[in-house]
Every structure is written in C-alpha cells, then in structure tokens.
Amino acid sequence: MTTKAKTTVASTKKEVKEVKKVVPKKVTPVKKEVAPKVKVEKVVPVVEKIEEAKAGEVKETMKVASSTIEELFEAGAHFGHVVKKWNPKMKKYLWGAKNGIHIFDLEKTVEGLDAACKALTKSALEGKRIVLVGTKRQAKAMLEAEAKRVGVPYITQRWMGGLITNWKQVKLTLDRLNSLKLKREQGQLKKFTKKEQVLFDKEIARLERVVGGIATLKDAPEVVVAIDSHKEKLSVKEAKNRGAMVIGLVDSNANPDMVDYVVPMNDDSAKALEIVISVFGKALEVGLKERKDATPVVKTTK
C-alpha cells in the first residue's frame, strides 16, 4: 500500500469517528422534544382507579345475582312441572327439560324477582293498597308472618269472591268484624246473655278466618301479589279485569299473560317460597319506610 493510500484510509477512519461522535449530539435534542410523559403518568392512575371502581361495582352486582341464583338453585326453584302439563306460553322462561321435567332459567327468575321487588317498593312508597295472597299449604304460615311483620293486608284462607268487583259488600263484612271486635274490647257485649256472647265470639272467629287479614283495608286492593298464580287464578283474574297490578309466582303450568310482573319458578318448594316471600317483605318494608320518612309532619296550632 502506498503512502497516499495509507493517508486516505487514516483520514477516512477519522471522519467515521467524528461522525459517530456527532450523531449522538444530534439525536439527543430529538429525544428531548418528545411530548413529556409526566402528564400521562398523572392521568393514567386516575383512569385506572375509575375503571377499577366500575369493575368493582359490576363484580358486586354479579356477586349478589349469583348468590341469589345459587340460593334459589339449592332451594329447588329451577324445577318445573312434568313436560306434559306445561303451558307453551312459559317457553321463554325455561332453560329446557330433563328427565321429563321442565327446568327454569334462574337468570330470568332473578330478573323477574328484581323487577317485582322494584314494583312493590314503588307501590308501597306511593301508598297503594297491597294484598298478599297465598292459600297453599306451603306458603300460608310464612306469608302471614311476613305480612304481619311488615303491616300489609294478606289472605291465607280463601280469596273472597268480589273482593275487588263487589267491594261495597265486602266492606260491610269488614265493618261488621271491626265493630264486633271493638265492642268486645270495650266490654259492650257483656250486657248480653252468655249464650249470645258465645254466638258473637263464634261470629268473630269465623270472620277473622275469612277476612281477618284484610280487616285494615279501606278500599279495594290496587296491587295483588299471588303466591302461585295458577292456584290463585280467581284473584288474578279479578284483579286483571279491574286494572289492578298483579305480581305473581308463575310455574311452568300457568299462564304468564295474566300477570304483570312474572317471577318464573317452582312455586311448590317451601324453601324457595321462603326466600321469595322474605325478599318481597324487604321490598315492601323499604317502600313503607321511605314513605314514612317522606311524609311531612303537620303541626297544629292552638
């Protein structure tokens, strides 16, 4: 290699080194010009917290729903009637059939139960006249206990025909019961003979058995809650004809068209009925409490 070639190569190496040294100096300002990350770092945690809070709310809702579904499943609320005895109008509430028995979709059961509870709370808040109806053996005792606890009229013996359509006549019966009870408490019946007093006691007992649960009603019911809409079809039909709201537990053999708020489930399971009646009672209790708190206190001046 000649001397000129060597000098050329050396000069080339020096230029490359100089270029390498210069390149970082030119690139560094470009990095500084990039949008600052400080603002992004401050915003991201806030967004994440909001998203986490929303996710938490969704999880809590799903947890409540799943626990209710689990409770209903353990109580046997998903079992319907035999496939041969079904009502085709209940198809949309059914998951399918197994071993010749229809199975309810419990997600739709929970949806119906939630809607029914909201309607009950709203009705109680508005001061509507609500009657709980449950004459079947499995529901009688628990329905009466819950109704007395909340302070809502109830029927557990037999729906009195004409309770809504012929209210005037029913009102006379209620007035008779309330009048006899008041006279007995005040001792006004003691002036009669012992035989007559026994007859009065028997009459009071009979009226208590028939209409004792609705003795506090001042007018015809506006909301009827039927535990087993098929068994309580007389009350459901009468309420529907008079434009009263109907909330009902509907089994696979019943007609859901007669009920405004359908809770599709097994209405023969005592455990399932206990869960639903308790939930109804809590919904009524919330509405009545809100109404009591919202009612203004009127002070009278002397």
Helices and strands as residue ranges (DSSP letters): H 3-33, H 38-75, E 79-82, G 83-85, G 88-93, E 94-98, E 101-104, H 106-125, E 130-133, H 140-150, E 154-155, H 167-186, G 188-191, H 194-211, G 212-214, E 223-226, H 233-241, E 245-250, G 256-258, E 261-264, H 270-294
